[in-house]
Amino acid sequence: MKLPWNKPRQDAAAVSVQLRETGSGAALGLPAAGRAGDRGEIALYRAIREAVPLVDAALLKIIRLAGGFRAACPDPGEEAALNDFLEAVPVGRGQYGVQVFLDAYLDSLLTCGRAVGEMVADREGGRLAALLCGDARDISFLEGASPLDTRLALRAPDGTLKPLPRQDLLLFTPYNPEPDAPYGVSLLRGLPFLADILMNIYRTVGRNWERVGNARIAVVCKPDPAEGGSAAERAAQIAGAWSAAMQNTPGGRVRDFVAVGDVDIRVIGADNQTLDSQVPVRQLVEQLIARTGIPPFMLGLNWSSTERMSSQQADLMTSELTALRRTVTPALTRVLRFWQTLEGRAPTARVAWEVINLQDEVEEARAALFRAQAEHLNKGV
């Protein structure tokens, strides 16, 4: 029996990979209506991650804490075969495994506000050959007569929008889409203003250390008119002696400076008081962390926090990660069921996420123990 998906097609050669740009590499524009986010805005978000290591560490923590998943199928043999495929599927750039694809997908989702991927099918063998994560900046929407009639498209070099030929092979996930932002919004939205102030503070601190950290010495000599010699000769003698004393210091030798007359030696800038940056920096960092939802202790910040407060913050973080998992679960489910379809099986697979951390299991087990003990005591009564 010949399966319907293995029938030869009458159209021309299909595009093997749709999301990779093969042209001159020029920046792709976006449609005037329903823009997918300005490329400069996404570049700004990436610049924030590079300039503020705390923000980059927070996003990486979220991606790592999201964890991995396995495929769950009614048939144990089919489930094992599907999980073996997920562990060895090519994801481009010489990397393998669906976890690598998921990490890149989540990174694009949180930074750009949306993520796009592609399922590359082997036309000859009728199997899923690879998973690729595309550049979300290059994707636009083409809307049809109804809101449900939308297609992903790329802008051609001549400026026209061309829909991608195989929409069924594309994966698209927006992050917290809004009515005026159907493409989703970045997790870093609202941070450019705060990051700019923080960078100004750090830049000012660096300049102050450049000016004051390497101390400049001012030597002022007030010669006595009764003494012989000109002021220029006296200044040259003091400058030479002072220079010799300073040059011997890096070598570990101590050389005293002796001068005759009224000589005043001061450190330039020592009288200036540098502004305290600890309070404003902490206020800005608190705003940045509040946006990411990461508890401060997970980023190495030793702020005052009790054990109970840390437990509550961990519970809140667990709920945030659960919501992030719900966002990407439909795209991952499409991958699992597309593999089943190409293999000639019923598309019944579902995503089974790993437990976020061991602490949750311990707390649930302790709560179950307390409930069992309470039921036992009630029966005894």
MIMIMI-962243 format. One line per 10 residues: number of its first residue (from 1); their letters; for each residue y, x, z of N, C-alpha, C, O. Coordinates in steps of 0.02 Angstrom, whole numbers. Layout:
<pts>
NUM) a) Y,X,Z,Y,X,Z,Y,X,Z,Y,X,Z; ...
</pts>
This chain:
<pts>
1) mklpwnkprq) -60,43,0,0,0,0,62,44,0,68,89,41; 106,30,-45,167,70,-51,222,38,-10,239,-20,-19; 250,79,36,301,53,80,366,42,41,381,80,-5; 405,-9,59,465,-25,20,518,29,24,556,38,-23; 521,66,80,573,117,85,555,181,48,596,227,44; 495,185,21,476,243,-19,481,230,-93,460,272,-133; 508,172,-113,513,157,-184,566,201,-216,617,215,-185; 555,223,-277,607,262,-311,669,221,-325,664,162,-344; 726,252,-316,789,217,-327,815,231,-397,798,281,-428; 856,184,-421,882,188,-489,950,222,-492,975,239,-546
11) daaavsvqlr) 981,232,-433,1048,261,-434,1044,336,-444,990,365,-448; 1103,368,-446,1107,440,-455,1086,475,-391,1069,443,-342; 1087,541,-394,1066,581,-336,1110,565,-277,1172,565,-282; 1078,552,-219,1116,533,-159,1148,594,-129,1126,651,-139; 1202,582,-92,1236,635,-57,1195,654,4,1180,611,46; 1177,718,10,1135,739,66,1173,738,131,1146,715,182; 1234,762,131,1276,763,190,1344,735,172,1376,758,125; 1366,684,209,1428,650,190,1489,676,229,1544,673,202; 1479,700,290,1536,714,334,1561,785,328,1611,803,359; 1529,828,288,1552,896,279,1599,901,220,1582,879,165
21) etgsgaalgl) 1658,928,231,1707,934,178,1689,993,134,1682,1049,158; 1682,981,69,1663,1033,22,1718,1051,-26,1706,1089,-73; 1778,1025,-16,1834,1039,-61,1869,1103,-43,1839,1152,-20; 1935,1102,-53,1974,1162,-42,1987,1175,31,2013,1227,49; 1969,1127,75,1979,1137,145,2047,1113,169,2066,1125,226; 2085,1080,126,2151,1055,146,2143,1000,197,2092,965,199; 2194,993,239,2191,941,291,2189,872,260,2227,857,214; 2145,830,285,2139,762,259,2188,717,294,2196,721,355; 2222,673,255,2269,627,284,2234,565,310,2173,559,305; 2273,519,337,2247,457,364,2285,399,334,2342,406,313
31) paagragdrg) 2254,340,332,2288,282,303,2348,262,344,2352,275,404; 2396,230,310,2457,209,345,2442,154,395,2473,153,449; 2397,109,379,2380,54,424,2317,72,462,2267,92,433; 2320,63,529,2261,77,570,2243,150,570,2185,167,555; 2289,194,585,2277,265,582,2226,285,634,2222,256,688; 2187,335,617,2134,358,662,2160,410,711,2121,452,733; 2223,408,728,2250,458,773,2277,516,733,2243,541,688; 2336,538,749,2367,592,712,2330,657,725,2309,672,781; 2322,697,672,2288,761,680,2326,807,727,2297,846,764; 2393,802,725,2432,842,771,2421,822,843,2424,864,888
41) eialyraire) 2409,757,855,2395,735,924,2329,763,949,2324,785,1006; 2278,763,906,2214,792,926,2220,867,936,2191,895,982; 2260,900,893,2272,972,902,2306,985,969,2293,1036,1001; 2351,939,990,2384,947,1054,2334,940,1111,2338,978,1160; 2288,893,1106,2237,886,1158,2193,948,1163,2175,970,1218; 2176,976,1107,2136,1038,1109,2176,1096,1137,2149,1139,1171; 2241,1097,1123,2284,1150,1151,2289,1144,1227,2294,1194,1262; 2289,1082,1252,2291,1072,1324,2228,1100,1356,2231,1131,1409; 2171,1089,1325,2108,1116,1352,2109,1192,1353,2081,1223,1398; 2140,1222,1303,2143,1295,1301,2194,1323,1351,2183,1376,1379
51) avplvdaall) 2249,1286,1361,2302,1311,1405,2288,1298,1478,2307,1338,1521; 2255,1243,1494,2241,1225,1564,2166,1229,1575,2130,1181,1558; 2140,1283,1602,2067,1289,1612,2039,1234,1656,1980,1216,1649; 2079,1205,1701,2054,1152,1744,2034,1091,1704,1983,1060,1718; 2074,1074,1654,2057,1016,1612,1995,1029,1571,1952,986,1566; 1989,1089,1543,1930,1106,1504,1867,1105,1547,1815,1081,1526; 1873,1132,1608,1815,1132,1654,1796,1061,1673,1737,1046,1680; 1845,1017,1682,1830,947,1700,1792,912,1645,1744,876,1658; 1813,922,1582,1778,890,1526,1707,918,1519,1660,880,1506; 1700,983,1527,1633,1012,1522,1588,986,1579,1528,976,1569
61) kiirlaggfr) 1617,977,1638,1578,949,1693,1554,878,1677,1496,861,1690; 1598,838,1648,1579,770,1630,1522,770,1580,1474,732,1586; 1527,815,1530,1475,818,1478,1409,839,1509,1356,811,1493; 1411,890,1553,1349,914,1584,1320,861,1631,1259,851,1633; 1364,827,1670,1339,778,1717,1312,715,1683,1272,679,1713; 1334,703,1622,1307,645,1585,1232,651,1576,1197,601,1571; 1206,713,1575,1134,723,1573,1103,708,1506,1138,699,1456; 1038,707,1505,1001,695,1444,964,628,1446,970,590,1494; 925,616,1395,888,554,1391,822,567,1355,811,619,1324; 778,518,1361,715,519,1325,706,451,1292,736,401,1311
71) aacpdpgeea) 663,451,1242,648,389,1207,591,353,1243,542,383,1264; 599,288,1250,548,246,1281,522,196,1230,561,159,1201; 456,196,1220,424,152,1171,365,117,1204,336,143,1251; 346,59,1179,287,25,1206,223,66,1196,178,65,1238; 219,101,1139,159,141,1123,168,211,1150,215,245,1130; 125,235,1196,133,303,1224,128,357,1171,165,406,1174; 84,349,1122,79,400,1070,141,403,1027,164,458,1010; 169,346,1010,231,345,971,289,373,1012,332,408,985; 290,360,1077,342,387,1120,339,463,1123,391,496,1121; 279,490,1128,272,563,1130,294,594,1064,327,646,1064
81) alndfleavp) 276,563,1008,296,590,943,372,588,934,402,634,906; 403,534,956,476,527,950,512,578,993,561,607,972; 488,589,1054,520,638,1098,510,709,1072,555,751,1080; 453,723,1041,444,789,1009,493,799,953,520,854,943; 506,745,915,555,751,861,625,763,890,662,804,863; 644,729,944,710,738,973,720,808,1000,776,834,999; 668,840,1023,674,908,1050,682,960,996,710,1014,1009; 659,946,935,660,997,882,702,977,822,700,1012,771; 739,922,825,777,900,766,834,949,752,870,968,799; 845,970,690,901,1014,674,967,976,681,973,919,661
91) vgrgqygvqv) 1016,1010,710,1082,979,721,1138,1021,690,1197,1011,705; 1119,1068,646,1170,1109,612,1189,1170,652,1177,1175,712; 1220,1218,618,1243,1280,648,1187,1320,680,1197,1357,727; 1126,1312,653,1069,1349,679,1045,1325,746,1009,1362,780; 1063,1265,767,1043,1238,832,995,1179,822,994,1146,770; 956,1167,874,905,1115,871,906,1075,936,925,1101,989; 884,1014,932,878,971,990,933,919,994,991,934,980; 914,858,1013,962,804,1016,1013,815,1073,1067,786,1071; 995,856,1123,1042,868,1177,1103,906,1153,1159,894,1176; 1094,953,1106,1150,989,1077,1195,940,1039,1256,944,1043
101) fldayldsll) 1164,895,1001,1203,845,965,1241,800,1013,1299,784,1001; 1209,780,1068,1241,736,1116,1300,770,1150,1352,739,1161; 1294,834,1166,1349,871,1197,1410,874,1151,1466,863,1172; 1398,889,1087,1453,891,1039,1482,822,1028,1543,814,1019; 1440,771,1028,1463,702,1018,1507,680,1076,1559,649,1064; 1487,696,1137,1528,678,1196,1592,719,1198,1644,693,1219; 1590,782,1178,1650,823,1178,1702,794,1131,1761,789,1149; 1681,774,1071,1727,742,1024,1751,674,1050,1809,656,1041; 1707,637,1083,1725,570,1108,1779,575,1161,1826,535,1161; 1773,623,1207,1821,628,1262,1886,660,1240,1940,640,1263
111) tcgravgemv) 1882,709,1195,1942,745,1174,1981,706,1121,2041,697,1127; 1947,682,1070,1980,648,1014,1985,573,1023,2023,541,987; 1948,545,1070,1948,473,1079,1897,438,1036,1891,377,1039; 1860,474,996,1809,445,952,1761,501,931,1779,560,933; 1702,481,911,1652,529,888,1618,500,827,1607,440,823; 1600,544,781,1567,523,720,1508,569,707,1513,630,717; 1453,541,686,1394,580,671,1359,552,610,1379,501,582; 1308,587,588,1271,568,528,1197,581,537,1177,633,562; 1157,534,516,1085,541,513,1066,561,442,1074,522,395; 1041,621,434,1024,647,368,950,632,355,906,657,391
121) adreggrlaa) 937,592,305,868,571,289,840,615,233,875,632,185; 777,633,240,741,669,188,716,618,137,669,581,151; 748,616,79,733,564,30,662,571,3,628,521,-11; 641,632,-6,574,641,-35,519,621,14,473,585,-4; 525,644,76,474,629,125,485,564,162,439,540,195; 545,534,156,559,472,191,561,480,265,538,436,302; 588,536,289,592,549,360,662,571,380,701,592,337; 677,565,444,741,587,470,739,663,476,699,691,513; 783,697,439,780,769,434,827,804,483,811,859,507; 885,776,498,934,811,540,984,761,568,990,705,544
131) llcgdardis) 1019,784,620,1076,747,649,1136,794,648,1132,851,669; 1192,769,623,1252,809,618,1310,773,652,1315,712,649; 1352,812,685,1412,787,717,1472,806,674,1484,865,663; 1510,757,650,1565,770,605,1631,778,642,1635,770,703; 1683,794,603,1750,802,629,1784,734,630,1796,704,578; 1799,710,690,1827,643,696,1897,637,667,1920,582,653; 1931,693,656,1999,690,629,1999,669,555,2049,646,530; 1943,677,521,1940,663,449,1919,592,432,1917,574,374; 1905,552,483,1877,486,471,1932,432,474,1974,433,518; 1929,386,426,1975,329,424,1934,265,415,1875,267,399
141) flegaspldt) 1967,209,427,1936,144,418,1963,110,356,2022,114,341; 1919,77,320,1938,31,267,1919,-39,289,1860,-54,297; 1969,-81,299,1956,-148,323,1950,-196,265,1985,-191,215; 1903,-243,273,1892,-293,221,1927,-358,237,1979,-360,269; 1897,-412,214,1927,-478,224,1923,-501,296,1966,-539,319; 1873,-478,333,1865,-498,403,1865,-436,447,1854,-381,423; 1879,-446,512,1878,-388,558,1811,-353,562,1808,-294,579; 1757,-389,547,1691,-359,550,1674,-319,487,1626,-281,486; 1713,-327,435,1701,-293,372,1742,-228,371,1797,-226,344; 1715,-176,401,1749,-111,403,1701,-58,379,1640,-61,390
151) rlalrapdgt) 1729,-8,346,1689,47,320,1724,113,336,1786,117,334; 1685,164,350,1713,230,362,1727,263,294,1688,257,247; 1783,298,291,1805,328,227,1838,395,240,1859,410,296; 1842,434,187,1877,498,187,1932,494,134,1925,460,83; 1987,529,146,2041,531,97,2028,588,48,2019,645,67; 2027,570,-15,2014,618,-69,2075,663,-79,2130,647,-55; 2068,720,-114,2126,763,-127,2183,728,-163,2240,749,-156; 2169,676,-203,2222,641,-238,2257,589,-195,2301,554,-219; 2236,583,-132,2269,537,-86,2237,469,-79,2258,430,-36; 2186,455,-118,2153,390,-113,2097,392,-61,2066,444,-49
161) lkplprqdll) 2085,334,-31,2031,328,18,1966,309,-18,1964,261,-56; 1915,347,-5,1850,334,-36,1799,322,20,1787,366,61; 1769,262,21,1719,248,73,1657,292,62,1638,307,6; 1628,311,117,1567,352,113,1510,309,86,1505,250,103; 1467,338,45,1418,297,9,1364,265,52,1343,209,39; 1342,300,105,1287,273,146,1313,258,216,1307,299,261; 1341,199,224,1368,179,289,1313,171,342,1325,179,401; 1251,156,319,1197,145,367,1173,210,399,1137,208,448; 1194,267,372,1174,331,400,1227,361,446,1217,415,473; 1283,327,455,1339,354,493,1339,325,564,1320,267,575
171) lftpynpepd) 1360,366,611,1368,346,681,1442,352,699,1473,403,685; 1468,300,730,1539,302,750,1545,268,818,1520,213,828; 1578,302,865,1587,276,933,1660,287,954,1682,344,959; 1698,233,967,1765,241,995,1762,243,1071,1717,214,1102; 1810,276,1101,1813,281,1174,1870,237,1199,1929,249,1185; 1852,185,1237,1901,138,1265,1949,112,1211,2009,121,1218; 1924,81,1158,1970,56,1106,2015,1,1132,1996,-38,1177; 2075,-1,1105,2125,-51,1124,2146,-90,1062,2132,-68,1006; 2179,-148,1070,2200,-186,1011,2244,-147,963,2238,-154,902; 2287,-105,990,2330,-65,947,2301,4,933,2332,44,898
181) apygvsllrg) 2242,19,960,2209,83,948,2135,71,938,2095,88,982; 2115,41,881,2044,25,871,2000,86,864,1939,82,872; 2030,144,850,1991,205,844,1974,235,911,1937,284,914; 2000,207,965,1989,236,1031,2046,281,1052,2087,302,1012; 2047,295,1116,2099,338,1145,2065,397,1180,2010,390,1207; 2099,453,1180,2072,513,1211,2076,507,1287,2120,474,1314; 2029,540,1321,2031,544,1393,2093,582,1417,2115,573,1474; 2120,625,1374,2177,666,1392,2244,632,1376,2296,663,1382; 2242,569,1358,2305,534,1344,2347,530,1408,2321,511,1461; 2410,547,1403,2454,548,1461,2461,616,1493,2503,625,1537
191) lpfladilmn) 2419,664,1473,2422,730,1504,2470,779,1471,2490,827,1503; 2491,770,1407,2536,820,1378,2600,831,1418,2623,887,1424; 2630,777,1445,2692,784,1484,2679,825,1547,2717,871,1562; 2626,809,1583,2610,845,1645,2590,917,1630,2610,963,1666; 2551,927,1577,2530,995,1559,2589,1038,1539,2589,1098,1552; 2639,1008,1507,2699,1046,1488,2737,1070,1549,2760,1127,1551; 2744,1027,1599,2778,1047,1661,2738,1102,1697,2767,1151,1721; 2672,1093,1700,2630,1143,1733,2634,1210,1698,2636,1262,1731; 2635,1210,1632,2641,1272,1595,2709,1305,1606,2713,1367,1608; 2762,1265,1613,2827,1293,1627,2828,1329,1695,2858,1382,1702
201) iyrtvgrnwe) 2795,1298,1744,2792,1330,1810,2754,1396,1807,2777,1447,1832; 2696,1394,1775,2656,1455,1770,2693,1509,1729,2690,1568,1745; 2727,1487,1677,2763,1535,1635,2821,1567,1675,2834,1626,1668; 2854,1527,1716,2908,1553,1757,2882,1601,1810,2912,1653,1824; 2825,1583,1841,2795,1628,1890,2777,1695,1858,2788,1748,1887; 2749,1692,1798,2732,1754,1763,2793,1797,1748,2791,1858,1755; 2847,1765,1727,2908,1804,1712,2937,1834,1775,2960,1891,1774; 2935,1797,1830,2961,1825,1893,2921,1885,1915,2949,1934,1940; 2855,1883,1906,2814,1940,1925,2825,1999,1878,2821,2057,1899; 2839,1985,1816,2855,2039,1770,2921,2074,1790,2928,2134,1782
211) rvgnariavv) 2968,2034,1814,3033,2063,1832,3032,2095,1901,3062,2149,1910; 2999,2063,1949,3002,2086,2018,2940,2124,2039,2943,2168,2081; 2882,2106,2009,2821,2138,2030,2822,2213,2021,2801,2251,2065; 2846,2236,1963,2855,2307,1951,2926,2324,1971,2973,2317,1932; 2933,2347,2033,2999,2354,2064,3043,2404,2027,3021,2458,2009; 3105,2383,2015,3156,2428,1988,3201,2451,2046,3220,2411,2089; 3217,2514,2046,3255,2544,2101,3326,2557,2077,3337,2583,2022; 3373,2538,2118,3444,2552,2105,3468,2603,2156,3469,2589,2216; 3489,2660,2133,3514,2714,2177,3589,2720,2165,3612,2735,2110; 3627,2707,2218,3701,2709,2214,3725,2765,2260,3711,2765,2320
221) ckpdpaeggs) 3761,2811,2231,3788,2868,2269,3864,2864,2269,3896,2858,2216; 3893,2868,2328,3966,2868,2335,3988,2938,2358,3989,2953,2418; 4005,2980,2310,4021,3050,2328,4086,3054,2369,4130,3012,2364; 4090,3107,2409,4149,3121,2450,4199,3159,2407,4182,3211,2379; 4261,3135,2403,4310,3172,2361,4322,3243,2385,4343,3285,2345; 4309,3257,2449,4321,3324,2475,4270,3374,2450,4283,3434,2449; 4211,3349,2430,4159,3394,2406,4174,3415,2334,4207,3378,2297; 4150,3472,2316,4161,3496,2247,4111,3465,2199,4063,3432,2219; 4124,3476,2135,4079,3450,2084,4102,3382,2060,4135,3345,2097; 4085,3366,2000,4105,3303,1971,4053,3250,1986,3997,3265,2007
231) aaeraaqiag) 4071,3188,1977,4025,3132,1990,3968,3133,1940,3912,3114,1957; 3982,3155,1879,3928,3156,1829,3875,3207,1848,3815,3193,1841; 3895,3266,1872,3846,3316,1893,3805,3292,1952,3744,3301,1954; 3839,3260,2002,3803,3234,2060,3753,3179,2039,3697,3177,2065; 3772,3135,1994,3727,3083,1971,3667,3111,1934,3611,3086,1941; 3678,3163,1894,3623,3194,1858,3573,3227,1905,3513,3224,1895; 3599,3259,1959,3554,3291,2007,3512,3238,2044,3451,3247,2053; 3544,3184,2065,3507,3132,2102,3456,3099,2056,3400,3084,2077; 3474,3086,1993,3427,3055,1946,3367,3099,1934,3311,3075,1931; 3377,3164,1927,3321,3209,1916,3275,3213,1976,3214,3211,1969
241) awsaamqntp) 3305,3217,2036,3263,3220,2096,3225,3155,2107,3166,3156,2126; 3258,3100,2095,3224,3035,2104,3168,3027,2053,3114,3002,2071; 3178,3046,1991,3127,3040,1940,3066,3083,1957,3009,3061,1948; 3078,3143,1981,3022,3186,2000,2982,3157,2058,2921,3162,2059; 3017,3126,2107,2982,3096,2163,2940,3037,2141,2884,3028,2166; 2965,2996,2095,2928,2938,2072,2868,2957,2028,2817,2923,2031; 2874,3011,1988,2820,3032,1945,2761,3061,1983,2705,3059,1959; 2774,3088,2042,2719,3115,2082,2680,3062,2120,2625,3075,2143; 2709,3002,2126,2676,2949,2165,2609,2927,2135,2561,2921,2172; 2605,2913,2068,2539,2892,2041,2485,2944,2050,2426,2925,2052
251) ggrvrdfvav) 2501,3007,2055,2451,3059,2066,2427,3065,2137,2383,3105,2150; 2454,3026,2182,2433,3028,2252,2472,3078,2294,2455,3088,2353; 2521,3108,2266,2562,3155,2303,2626,3123,2328,2658,3085,2292; 2643,3138,2389,2703,3110,2419,2758,3162,2417,2751,3219,2439; 2814,3141,2389,2871,3186,2383,2932,3150,2409,2950,3096,2385; 2964,3180,2457,3023,3150,2487,3084,3160,2442,3089,3208,2404; 3130,3113,2449,3192,3117,2412,3248,3129,2462,3259,3090,2508; 3283,3183,2452,3337,3203,2497,3401,3205,2458,3405,3236,2405; 3452,3172,2484,3517,3170,2452,3571,3180,2504,3562,3163,2562; 3627,3207,2484,3683,3220,2528,3739,3172,2510,3756,3162,2452
261) gdvdirviga) 3767,3141,2561,3821,3095,2549,3800,3023,2563,3746,3011,2590; 3841,2978,2544,3827,2907,2553,3785,2881,2494,3812,2864,2442; 3719,2878,2505,3672,2858,2452,3639,2792,2474,3612,2786,2529; 3642,2743,2431,3614,2677,2445,3557,2664,2395,3569,2665,2335; 3496,2651,2420,3437,2639,2379,3413,2567,2392,3398,2549,2449; 3409,2528,2338,3388,2459,2344,3338,2442,2288,3337,2473,2235; 3298,2391,2302,3252,2365,2252,3287,2307,2216,3311,2260,2248; 3289,2312,2151,3322,2260,2112,3282,2195,2115,3222,2195,2101; 3315,2141,2133,3282,2076,2137,3249,2061,2203,3221,2007,2212; 3251,2108,2251,3218,2096,2315,3253,2042,2356,3222,2009,2397
271) dnqtldsqvp) 3318,2033,2344,3356,1983,2382,3347,1913,2356,3364,1864,2390; 3321,1906,2295,3311,1839,2266,3248,1807,2295,3196,1839,2301; 3253,1743,2312,3196,1706,2339,3163,1665,2284,3195,1624,2252; 3099,1678,2273,3061,1641,2222,3043,1571,2248,3023,1563,2305; 3051,1522,2205,3035,1454,2224,2960,1447,2239,2918,1478,2206; 2945,1406,2289,2876,1393,2308,2845,1345,2257,2868,1289,2248; 2793,1368,2223,2762,1327,2171,2699,1292,2194,2667,1256,2156; 2679,1302,2257,2616,1274,2280,2617,1197,2281,2570,1165,2258; 2671,1169,2307,2675,1095,2313,2679,1062,2245,2640,1016,2232; 2726,1081,2200,2728,1047,2135,2666,1059,2093,2645,1013,2057
281) vrqlveqlia) 2635,1118,2097,2575,1130,2059,2518,1085,2084,2480,1058,2043; 2513,1077,2149,2459,1034,2175,2471,962,2154,2423,926,2138; 2533,939,2155,2547,870,2134,2527,859,2060,2499,808,2043; 2542,908,2018,2523,902,1948,2447,905,1939,2419,867,1900; 2415,949,1976,2342,955,1970,2308,891,1995,2257,871,1967; 2336,860,2046,2307,797,2069,2310,743,2015,2264,704,2007; 2366,742,1978,2371,693,1923,2321,708,1868,2290,662,1841; 2312,772,1852,2264,791,1800,2193,772,1820,2154,746,1780; 2175,786,1883,2108,771,1906,2096,696,1910,2042,672,1895; 2148,659,1931,2141,586,1934,2126,557,1866,2089,508,1861
291) rtgippfmlg) 2153,586,1814,2140,561,1746,2068,574,1725,2037,532,1693; 2041,632,1742,1972,649,1723,1921,615,1766,1864,603,1744; 1938,598,1828,1891,566,1873,1843,612,1908,1797,589,1941; 1852,677,1901,1808,726,1933,1830,737,2005,1889,747,2017; 1785,734,2055,1804,750,2123,1830,822,2128,1802,866,2095; 1881,835,2168,1910,903,2170,1860,957,2190,1864,1013,2165; 1814,941,2236,1768,993,2260,1721,1016,2205,1693,1071,2209; 1711,975,2153,1667,995,2098,1701,1045,2052,1668,1077,2011; 1767,1053,2058,1804,1101,2018,1824,1162,2059,1863,1203,2036; 1796,1169,2119,1810,1227,2160,1875,1224,2198,1899,1275,2221
301) lnwssterms) 1905,1164,2205,1968,1156,2241,1952,1139,2314,1922,1087,2328; 1971,1183,2359,1956,1175,2430,2011,1135,2464,2048,1160,2506; 2016,1072,2445,2064,1028,2478,2030,994,2537,1968,994,2542; 2070,967,2581,2042,934,2640,2000,875,2618,2025,829,2585; 1937,875,2637,1892,821,2618,1834,819,2667,1802,869,2680; 1822,760,2695,1766,752,2740,1702,739,2701,1704,726,2641; 1647,742,2736,1582,731,2703,1578,659,2677,1550,647,2623; 1604,612,2715,1602,542,2694,1644,532,2631,1625,496,2586; 1704,564,2630,1747,558,2571,1713,588,2510,1718,559,2456; 1680,645,2517,1646,675,2461,1590,631,2435,1578,627,2375
311) sqqadlmtse) 1555,597,2480,1502,551,2459,1530,493,2420,1501,472,2370; 1587,466,2442,1617,411,2405,1642,434,2336,1635,397,2287; 1670,493,2333,1692,519,2269,1633,530,2222,1639,517,2162; 1577,552,2248,1517,561,2207,1492,494,2180,1469,489,2124; 1497,441,2222,1476,375,2199,1521,350,2143,1498,322,2094; 1587,361,2150,1633,342,2097,1620,380,2033,1624,352,1978; 1604,445,2040,1589,485,1981,1526,460,1947,1521,460,1886; 1477,439,1986,1415,411,1957,1429,349,1916,1401,341,1862; 1474,306,1941,1491,246,1902,1528,264,1838,1518,231,1787; 1571,315,1840,1606,337,1779,1557,364,1728,1563,349,1668
321) ltalrrtvtp) 1508,403,1750,1459,430,1704,1415,375,1675,1395,377,1617; 1400,325,1716,1360,269,1691,1397,232,1636,1368,211,1586; 1463,223,1645,1503,190,1593,1505,231,1530,1503,204,1474; 1510,298,1537,1510,342,1478,1443,337,1441,1441,339,1380; 1389,333,1479,1324,326,1447,1318,260,1408,1289,258,1354; 1346,207,1437,1344,143,1401,1382,147,1335,1365,112,1287; 1433,189,1332,1472,194,1271,1432,225,1214,1438,203,1157; 1392,276,1229,1356,311,1176,1285,286,1166,1251,307,1120; 1261,242,1209,1192,217,1203,1180,181,1136,1127,193,1106; 1225,139,1110,1211,107,1045,1200,156,989,1156,146,947
331) altrvlrfwq) 1239,210,986,1230,259,932,1163,295,939,1129,306,889; 1144,312,1001,1080,346,1011,1022,299,996,971,320,970; 1029,235,1012,977,187,997,967,181,922,910,173,899; 1021,183,884,1015,181,811,975,240,785,935,232,738; 985,299,814,946,358,793,872,348,806,831,362,763; 855,324,866,785,315,883,751,263,837,696,274,813; 784,208,826,754,154,786,754,170,712,712,145,674; 802,212,690,801,233,620,741,279,607,710,276,554; 725,321,656,665,363,649,602,320,646,558,333,605; 599,269,688,541,224,686,536,188,619,481,180,593
341) tlegraptar) 591,166,592,590,130,528,565,175,472,524,153,432; 589,238,470,565,283,418,492,302,427,458,319,379; 467,297,488,397,312,500,352,251,490,292,255,499; 383,196,470,343,136,458,322,100,521,271,66,522; 361,106,574,345,74,638,398,22,654,452,21,625; 383,-20,701,431,-71,722,486,-38,763,471,2,808; 549,-55,750,604,-24,787,612,-54,857,651,-100,867; 575,-28,904,575,-54,973,595,-2,1024,594,-16,1084; 613,59,1003,629,112,1051,695,97,1086,740,64,1059; 701,122,1145,762,117,1184,777,183,1218,733,226,1224
351) vawevinlqd) 839,191,1240,861,253,1272,847,249,1346,869,202,1380; 811,298,1373,797,302,1445,834,364,1472,812,420,1462; 890,352,1506,930,407,1532,898,438,1593,864,404,1632; 908,502,1601,885,537,1661,928,518,1721,986,497,1713; 901,526,1780,939,513,1841,996,564,1845,986,624,1833; 1055,541,1863,1114,584,1862,1106,642,1910,1118,699,1891; 1086,628,1972,1075,683,2019,1021,662,2070,1002,604,2074; 998,711,2108,945,698,2156,971,662,2217,933,628,2251; 1036,668,2230,1063,636,2289,1056,560,2286,1044,528,2337; 1064,532,2227,1056,460,2219,985,438,2237,976,386,2270
361) eveearaalf) 935,476,2215,866,458,2230,853,462,2305,818,419,2333; 880,513,2338,870,521,2409,902,462,2447,871,434,2493; 962,444,2428,996,388,2461,958,322,2450,951,282,2496; 934,311,2389,896,250,2375,831,248,2414,811,196,2440; 798,306,2418,735,308,2456,748,297,2531,708,263,2564; 802,324,2557,818,313,2628,834,240,2641,813,212,2691; 871,208,2594,887,138,2602,824,95,2599,817,47,2638; 777,111,2554,714,74,2550,674,82,2614,642,35,2637; 675,143,2643,640,154,2706,670,112,2762,633,83,2803; 736,110,2765,768,70,2818,752,-5,2809,741,-40,2859
371) raqaehlnkg) 750,-29,2747,732,-99,2736,661,-113,2757,646,-165,2787; 615,-67,2740,545,-77,2760,537,-77,2835,499,-117,2863; 573,-32,2869,569,-31,2942,598,-95,2973,571,-121,3022; 652,-120,2943,681,-182,2969,633,-241,2959,625,-283,3004; 600,-244,2901,552,-299,2889,493,-293,2938,468,-344,2962; 471,-231,2951,416,-223,2998,434,-245,3068,394,-276,3103; 495,-230,3089,516,-251,3156,525,-326,3159,509,-356,3211; 549,-357,3106,557,-429,3106,490,-465,3109,483,-517,3142; 440,-437,3076,373,-467,3079,344,-461,3149,308,-506,3172; 358,-405,3182,333,-396,3250,363,-444,3299,331,-465,3347
381) v) 425,-463,3287,458,-510,3331,429,-580,3322,451,-627,3355
</pts>
